[in-house]
Amino acid sequence: MHIERIEVVGFGGLRRFEAALDRATRFDGPPRALMALQDAVQLAFAAWDADALLALLTRWGCVNPVVLGEGLPEGAHWDSAPGLGALLDRGADGLLTVGLTIVLDPPQFGKLRRLAARDGRLIDALAEGALLTVRIGARFSPALDALALDPLGFVLGAEAFPIAGADRPVWMTPFLRGLGGRLGRGPLPGTTWGDRARSYKLEDQRALRRALDALAAPPASLGEAVALPDGPGFFQDDALVAARHLGSAGLDAAGLIGAVYLSGAEILLVDRPPPAWVEWLAQKAEEDASPLEQVILMGVPGGQPVG
């Protein structure tokens, strides 16, 4: 699946913004606006993924965050979050809203077609294609120590479905939960290389093999590699050298190649990728062998203006 359109309201540095996205999209603009756009995308996905919400709250500096809700996250609270106020536009009254139009992939579309046998509303909805539009609201408490997450809209094709009450479809919550884990925010932490190396799953070992091969090919061109507990290691002069000893070349390669092949994401956000990696990352959204369906590159000169 991939994002076709985004609408953002209420973020500091990005009060109101909307844009159409391609499979490989580049944005450019002030750092604060670019970061707000990345946070907005992650916030939308966090509305159906408790782990993603926890990761976002940690990124925002929330101390001891606790996610609330069963099924889907309903909100969170935390002890403190110095500087969190900068996240919000002064006129937003503590409310952030994000709308995404998502192009569903064939397995997701097929799942909904099977559900149409029990919910006739899906028949008309799917006749309009495989587009899903969701809107999410996040309202912060006045003390900025809690937030409530609320679904504001769920439109499949041209059919708007109730998001609350007895008419809310029973399939909506499990379907949204199935969208979890599909967004990644690069670069990838080095420890994931070791996690994949210790896995007995065939798909993990295949992904690791592709990642190691990519380290030897351009633009990395770092030679034969193996997975160490904290990232890849490279054979140089009869020694095994960790990526961190190769400076930015090794760290960039480990983080970006890992994000593509080892994160498990279908949509990848990358903030200010090194110039040598921009085209390589963009190509990953089009290659048949790539796990990615979309890459969104932030801070790339000549990209769509943000802010």
C-alpha positions in Angstrom: 0.0 0.0 0.0 1.1 3.6 -0.3 -0.1 7.1 0.6 -1.7 9.1 -2.2 -2.6 12.3 -0.3 -2.0 13.9 3.1 -3.7 16.8 4.9 -2.2 18.2 8.1 -3.6 20.8 10.5 -2.4 22.3 13.8 1.4 21.4 13.9 3.9 24.0 14.9 5.8 25.1 11.8 3.1 23.5 9.6 -0.2 25.1 10.6 -2.1 23.8 7.5 -0.7 21.7 4.7 -1.9 19.3 2.0 -0.1 17.5 -0.8 -0.3 14.7 -3.3 2.3 12.0 -3.0 4.0 9.7 -5.6 5.6 6.3 -5.0 8.9 8.2 -4.5 8.2 11.7 -3.2 10.7 14.4 -2.3 9.9 17.3 0.0 12.0 20.4 0.9 11.5 23.3 3.3 12.4 24.6 6.8 13.6 21.9 9.2 10.7 22.5 11.6 8.1 22.1 8.9 9.7 18.9 7.5 9.8 17.4 11.0 6.2 18.3 11.5 5.2 16.5 8.3 7.1 13.3 9.4 5.4 13.4 12.8 2.0 13.9 11.1 2.4 10.7 9.0 3.6 8.7 12.0 0.7 10.1 14.2 -1.8 8.8 11.6 -0.3 5.3 11.7 0.0 5.4 15.5 -3.8 5.7 15.7 -4.0 2.0 15.0 -0.6 0.8 16.3 0.2 1.1 20.0 3.9 0.4 19.5 4.1 3.2 16.9 2.3 5.6 19.3 4.8 4.8 22.0 7.7 5.3 19.7 6.3 8.7 18.6 5.7 9.9 22.2 9.3 8.9 23.0 10.5 10.8 20.0 8.6 13.8 21.3 10.4 13.6 24.7 7.5 12.4 26.7 8.8 10.9 30.0 7.4 7.5 31.0 4.6 7.4 28.4 1.7 5.0 28.9 -0.6 4.1 26.0 -4.3 3.6 26.8 -7.0 1.6 25.0 -7.9 -1.8 23.9 -8.1 -2.8 20.2 -6.9 0.6 19.0 -5.0 3.2 21.0 -7.4 5.7 22.5 -4.8 8.0 24.0 -1.8 8.2 26.3 -0.4 10.0 29.3 3.1 10.7 30.6 4.9 12.4 33.5 6.4 15.4 31.6 7.6 16.5 28.2 9.8 19.5 28.1 9.5 21.5 24.9 6.4 19.6 23.7 4.5 22.9 23.3 6.5 23.6 20.2 4.8 20.7 18.5 1.5 22.6 18.4 0.5 25.7 16.5 -0.6 28.4 18.9 -4.0 28.7 17.2 -4.6 24.9 17.2 -6.2 24.8 20.7 -4.2 21.6 21.5 -5.7 19.7 18.5 -3.7 18.0 15.7 -5.6 16.5 12.8 -4.1 14.3 10.0 -5.9 12.9 7.0 -4.4 10.2 4.7 -5.7 8.8 1.5 -4.2 5.3 1.1 -4.1 3.1 -1.9 -4.7 -0.4 -0.6 -2.7 -3.3 -1.8 -4.3 -6.4 -3.4 -4.4 -8.5 -0.2 -6.1 -5.7 1.8 -8.6 -5.2 -1.1 -9.3 -9.0 -1.2 -9.9 -9.0 2.5 -12.5 -6.3 2.2 -14.2 -8.1 -0.7 -14.5 -11.2 1.4 -16.1 -9.1 4.2 -18.6 -7.7 1.7 -20.5 -11.0 2.0 -21.4 -9.9 5.6 -21.5 -6.1 5.1 -23.4 -5.0 2.0 -22.1 -1.4 2.3 -18.7 -2.7 1.2 -20.1 -3.7 -2.2 -20.7 -0.1 -3.3 -17.5 1.1 -1.5 -15.2 -1.2 -3.3 -16.8 -0.4 -6.7 -15.1 2.9 -6.4 -11.6 1.3 -6.2 -9.1 0.6 -3.5 -8.8 4.0 -1.9 -9.2 4.4 1.9 -9.3 7.9 3.4 -8.9 8.2 7.2 -8.8 11.2 9.4 -7.3 11.2 12.9 -7.5 13.8 15.7 -5.1 14.1 18.6 -6.1 16.5 21.4 -3.6 17.4 24.1 -4.5 18.2 27.7 -3.9 21.8 28.8 -1.0 20.6 30.9 0.5 18.8 27.9 0.8 15.6 29.9 -1.9 13.5 28.0 -3.6 13.2 24.7 -6.8 11.6 23.4 -6.8 10.0 20.0 -10.1 10.1 18.1 -11.1 8.7 14.6 -12.7 11.5 12.6 -13.4 9.8 9.4 -13.2 6.4 7.6 -14.1 6.6 3.9 -13.7 3.6 1.6 -14.1 4.6 -2.1 -17.0 7.1 -1.9 -18.7 5.4 1.1 -18.3 7.0 4.5 -18.6 4.4 7.4 -19.8 5.3 10.9 -16.8 5.5 13.3 -18.8 5.2 16.5 -21.9 3.7 17.9 -23.8 0.6 17.0 -23.5 1.1 13.2 -19.7 1.1 13.3 -18.6 -2.0 11.3 -17.2 -4.8 13.5 -14.5 -5.4 10.9 -13.1 -1.8 11.1 -10.9 -2.2 14.2 -9.2 -5.4 13.1 -8.7 -4.0 9.6 -7.1 -0.9 10.9 -4.9 -2.9 13.2 -3.7 -4.8 10.1 -2.2 -1.6 8.8 0.1 -1.4 11.7 3.9 -1.9 11.2 3.8 -0.7 7.6 5.4 2.6 8.2 9.2 2.9 8.9 11.2 6.0 9.8 14.8 5.7 8.8 17.6 5.2 9.5 17.3 1.8 11.2 18.9 1.2 14.6 22.0 -1.0 14.3 20.7 -3.6 16.7 18.1 -4.8 14.2 20.9 -6.4 12.1 21.7 -8.6 15.1 18.1 -9.4 15.7 17.6 -10.6 12.1 20.9 -12.6 12.3 19.6 -14.5 15.3 16.2 -15.2 13.8 15.2 -18.7 12.5 12.6 -17.3 10.2 13.3 -17.9 6.5 12.0 -14.5 5.5 14.3 -12.8 8.0 17.3 -14.6 6.7 16.4 -13.8 3.1 16.0 -10.1 4.0 19.3 -10.1 5.8 21.0 -11.7 2.8 19.6 -9.0 0.5 20.8 -6.3 2.9 24.3 -7.7 3.1 24.5 -7.9 -0.7 23.4 -4.3 -0.9 26.3 -3.2 1.3 28.7 -4.6 -1.3 27.0 -2.8 -4.2 26.8 0.9 -5.1 26.3 3.4 -3.5 27.6 1.7 -0.4 30.4 -0.3 -2.1 31.8 -1.5 1.3 32.6 -5.0 0.4 31.8 -8.3 2.0 29.8 -7.9 5.2 28.4 -9.9 8.1 25.7 -9.0 10.7 27.1 -8.1 14.1 24.9 -7.5 17.3 25.0 -3.7 16.7 25.1 -3.5 12.9 27.0 -4.8 10.0 30.7 -5.6 10.0 33.1 -5.5 7.1 36.2 -7.5 6.2 39.2 -5.2 5.7 42.8 -6.1 5.8 42.1 -9.5 7.5 40.1 -7.7 10.2 36.3 -7.4 10.9 35.5 -3.7 11.1 32.2 -2.5 12.5 30.3 0.1 10.5 30.9 2.8 13.1 34.6 2.6 12.4 34.0 3.6 8.8 32.6 7.0 9.6 29.5 8.4 7.9 29.9 6.0 4.9 29.4 3.0 7.1 26.7 4.5 9.3 24.7 5.8 6.4 24.9 2.5 4.6 23.9 0.5 7.7 21.0 2.7 8.6 19.5 3.2 5.1 20.0 -0.3 3.7 18.7 -1.7 7.0 15.7 0.6 6.9 14.8 -0.7 3.4 15.4 -4.4 3.9 15.1 -5.1 7.6 12.5 -2.7 9.0 9.5 -4.7 7.7 8.0 -1.4 6.4 6.2 -0.8 3.2 6.3 3.0 3.5 9.7 4.6 4.5 10.3 8.1 5.7 13.9 9.4 5.6 14.9 12.8 6.9 17.7 14.5 4.9 19.2 11.5 3.1 22.8 11.9 2.0 22.9 13.1 -1.6 24.5 9.9 -2.8 21.6 7.9 -1.5 18.6 9.9 -2.8 18.2 8.2 -6.2 19.0 4.7 -4.7 16.2 5.2 -2.1 13.8 6.5 -4.7 14.4 3.4 -6.9 13.5 1.1 -4.0 9.8 2.0 -4.4 9.7 0.7 -7.9 11.9 -2.4 -7.8 10.1 -5.8 -7.8 12.6 -7.2 -5.4 12.2 -4.4 -2.9 9.9 -4.7 0.1 9.0 -1.0 -0.2 5.9 0.4 -1.9 6.8 4.0 -1.2 9.6 6.2 0.0 9.2 9.8 1.3 12.4 11.8 1.3 12.6 14.9 3.4 14.9 17.8 2.9 15.9 17.1 -0.7 16.7 20.2 -2.8 14.1 20.6 -5.5 11.4 18.6 -3.7 7.8 19.8 -3.1 7.9 22.8 -0.9 6.7 22.4 2.7 5.9 25.2 5.1 
